[in-house]
Amino acid sequence: MTHKDILGNTINEGDNAVYPHHNRMKVGSIKKITPKMVMIQSVGRTYTDRKYPHEILVVDDPKISLYILKNSK
């Protein structure tokens, strides 16, 4: 099963992504892909958020990777 993000990029497990959460933007990594939704774990948290694929933006930037390494517990 393949899902596409808001810009049409393919979403894969382990990708880094940004997504909305209430009134904020969070950075996380894709943990699991289900038939309808994507499970994404925010940086520094143990729980996962469920989001529809069109709510996620997959990013492949060294700055995001550095942010994740710096802020992970």
C-alpha positions as CSV (number, residue, x, y, z in Angstrom):
1,M,0.0,0.0,0.0
2,T,1.4,3.4,-0.9
3,H,0.3,6.7,0.5
4,K,1.2,10.2,-0.8
5,D,1.9,13.3,1.3
6,I,0.4,16.7,0.6
7,L,2.9,17.3,-2.2
8,G,2.5,13.9,-3.8
9,N,5.7,12.4,-2.4
10,T,5.6,8.7,-1.4
11,I,5.4,8.1,2.4
12,N,7.6,5.2,3.7
13,E,8.2,3.9,7.2
14,G,11.2,5.6,8.8
15,D,10.8,8.8,6.8
16,N,11.0,12.2,8.7
17,A,8.0,14.3,8.4
18,V,6.2,17.4,9.7
19,Y,2.5,17.4,10.6
20,P,0.0,19.6,12.3
21,H,-1.0,18.9,15.9
22,H,-3.8,21.1,17.3
23,N,-2.4,24.6,16.7
24,R,1.2,23.7,16.3
25,M,3.6,22.0,13.8
26,K,5.4,18.9,15.0
27,V,8.4,17.0,13.6
28,G,8.5,13.2,13.8
29,S,9.2,10.0,12.0
30,I,6.8,7.6,10.3
31,K,6.4,4.4,12.4
32,K,3.6,2.5,10.7
33,I,1.4,2.8,7.6
34,T,-2.1,1.4,7.8
35,P,-4.6,1.2,5.0
36,K,-6.2,4.6,5.9
37,M,-3.8,6.4,8.2
38,V,-0.2,6.9,9.0
39,M,1.2,6.5,12.5
40,I,3.8,9.1,13.3
41,Q,5.9,9.5,16.4
42,S,6.9,13.0,17.5
43,V,10.5,13.9,18.5
44,G,11.0,13.2,22.2
45,R,7.6,11.4,22.7
46,T,6.8,7.8,23.2
47,Y,3.3,7.8,21.8
48,T,2.2,8.0,18.2
49,D,-0.3,10.3,16.5
50,R,-2.6,9.0,13.7
51,K,-2.8,11.3,10.7
52,Y,-4.3,11.0,7.3
53,P,-1.6,11.0,4.5
54,H,-2.7,14.3,3.1
55,E,-1.9,16.0,6.4
56,I,1.8,15.0,6.4
57,L,4.7,16.5,4.6
58,V,7.7,14.2,4.2
59,V,11.0,16.2,4.5
60,D,14.5,15.0,3.6
61,D,16.7,17.8,4.9
62,P,19.9,17.5,7.0
63,K,18.6,20.3,9.3
64,I,15.6,18.2,10.2
65,S,17.8,15.2,10.9
66,L,20.0,17.3,13.1
67,Y,16.9,18.6,14.9
68,I,15.7,15.0,15.6
69,L,19.1,13.9,16.9
70,K,19.4,17.0,19.1
71,N,15.9,16.8,20.6
72,S,15.4,13.0,20.9
73,K,15.5,11.5,24.4
